[in-house]
Amino acid sequence: MAEINTLIIGGGPAGLMAAVRASSLGQRVIVLEKNASVGEKLLISGRGRCNFTNAEQDMNTFISKYGDNGKFLYSAFSKFGPRETILFFVNHGVNVIEERGKRIFPAEGGSQKILDKLLLECKKGGVRIFRNTPVKALRVRNSRVECVITERDELRADKYIIATGGKSYPDTGSTGDGYIFAQQAGHSITKLFPALVPVRTRETWPKLASGCNLRNIRLKVIRDGKEIDSRFGEMEFTNFGVSGPIVMELSSYIPKWQEGSESLEFSLDVKPSLTHEILTARIKRDIEKYSGKKRFATLARGLVPKDFMRLILELADIPSDKPVEYISDEEICEFVNLLKDIRMNINGLWSFKNAVVTNGGVNLKEVDPSTMRSKLCGNLYFAGEVLDLNGPSGGFNLQICWSTGYISGSVNE
Ligand SMILES: Cc1cc2nc3c(=O)[nH]c(=O)nc-3n(C[C@H](O)[C@H](O)[C@H](O)COP(=O)(O)OP(=O)(O)OC[C@H]3O[C@@H](n4cnc5c(N)ncnc54)[C@H](O)[C@@H]3O)c2cc1C
């Protein structure tokens, strides 16, 4: 038997969970981490508060959050799912709280607390963590990994786990190296896109309202003139387009929707609970009431936030200082049409640098879902974001790491 049983590449949440699990089974484990410290991305997760899983009880609903690839997770979740994850951290002294959208956070201490607990368990299990140790390549022979090559050494183990993360937020160390290692072992990588990322628009006017946040709006996606999706919630204008929770959520589907389409647009309904007729009647009533007393901008201010009001008047071509009694029926109509349907042409996504996760990764057809073992290379395993799995915000992405990390660390070679 080699001196090392399990060698893990990457000290993020997936790699550390794999290390905790493997060492608890008596394995001699080492983790190779290229950064000077482990868990850099984990530390910024949930703005440092770490939304580490979700309390959704219904497994089918939980799995549906991951789209078509979610079914790959049934086996892993049945062994170590969200419930077991919460119990794991609670049993290791982390109090948890549930917030909006069933998001689960540590009650105190945030991401640092989660990382500290993982490191404590690694220490108890005798896991050796080599920091500042980037892996350069895998050497593969006869469908088995023979060794990993670092700048200084070649290291051999019974079993290897690739837990190098994706390509998003590369400053945290996730620079896509794992995809190259997987390819060295014969794996295919599905097309990679940034996901949970702001969206660029062809129009440049969003920058006029940059930073403006709109709540309780409906954002529809229009592909070649037909509505194909629609979300209710919160969004924000940026210098290059739009962002905010519902935009980030929709961003994961945009590359797929763009394929073969002639046009892809957002349609923003700022007043989804009011019809054209109700809005028109309300504005006409207000005009009558404030005739001779107010400017249209003051009236519009009662309908939309101040920083957005300037933008919508600009789009409607109504001078903000125009007295209400001079507003024509055509101007009212144009204003209401805009409240109900502001169009923006989707012009792509921001880069991986700003993306919360990576869409795409190691092809799931080539990985055994019950063990995370490669189907192509006997002693190779995968865990975390390097796999072709991603979910919406709400704790769903870290759950991939806990489950696949735990499962990949569970099998002795
Ligand atoms: C700003 C932000 C906020 C987020 N908030 C949340 C949240 O609240 N909830 C949630 O569920 N998800 C959140 N996520 C997503 C979540 O952080 C990731 O899904 C998760 O960190 C992926 O874990 P991982 O272990 O697979 O990879 P990573 O966390 O990326 O870790 C991979 C590790 O491998 C190391 N590595 C890479 N290449 C090599 C190499 N060649 N040699 C050695 N080491 C290497 C890297 O340095 C890194 O430490 C957030 C992401 C971001 C960017």
The ligand as a Gaussian input file, in Angstrom:
#p B3LYP/6-31G(d) Opt

LIG

0 1
 C      -18.710000      35.486000      -4.166000
 C      -19.240000      34.086000      -4.015000
 C      -20.223000      33.830000      -3.078000
 C      -20.739000      32.532000      -2.952000
 N      -21.692000      32.290000      -2.001000
 C      -22.226000      31.043000      -1.902000
 C      -23.188000      30.742000      -0.895000
 O      -23.508000      31.564000      -0.025000
 N      -23.746000      29.496000      -0.909000
 C      -23.389000      28.528000      -1.807000
 O      -23.931000      27.435000      -1.764000
 N      -22.411000      28.765000      -2.715000
 C      -21.829000      29.987000      -2.780000
 N      -20.840000      30.218000      -3.707000
 C      -20.352000      29.092000      -4.521000
 C      -19.387000      28.213000      -3.710000
 O      -18.475000      29.038000      -3.022000
 C      -18.653000      27.258000      -4.634000
 O      -19.628000      26.450000      -5.241000
 C      -17.671000      26.378000      -3.866000
 O      -16.662000      27.144000      -3.247000
 C      -16.997000      25.356000      -4.781000
 O      -16.198000      24.560000      -3.952000
 P      -15.057000      23.608000      -4.525000
 O      -14.422000      22.978000      -3.337000
 O      -15.605000      22.746000      -5.578000
 O      -14.053000      24.605000      -5.241000
 P      -13.277000      25.896000      -4.687000
 O      -13.959000      26.485000      -3.530000
 O      -13.056000      26.716000      -5.897000
 O      -11.909000      25.281000      -4.173000
 C      -10.994000      24.707000      -5.072000
 C       -9.606000      24.781000      -4.456000
 O       -8.691000      24.097000      -5.319000
 C       -7.488000      24.838000      -5.390000
 N       -6.794000      24.506000      -6.645000
 C       -7.176000      24.804000      -7.911000
 N       -6.285000      24.356000      -8.790000
 C       -5.313000      23.747000      -8.067000
 C       -4.087000      23.099000      -8.409000
 N       -3.669000      22.992000      -9.682000
 N       -3.330000      22.589000      -7.427000
 C       -3.705000      22.700000      -6.125000
 N       -4.832000      23.325000      -5.745000
 C       -5.636000      23.834000      -6.707000
 C       -7.967000      26.293000      -5.357000
 O       -6.929000      27.154000      -4.972000
 C       -9.095000      26.207000      -4.332000
 O       -8.637000      26.413000      -3.021000
 C      -20.274000      31.494000      -3.804000
 C      -19.260000      31.762000      -4.723000
 C      -18.746000      33.041000      -4.825000
 C      -17.647000      33.290000      -5.826000

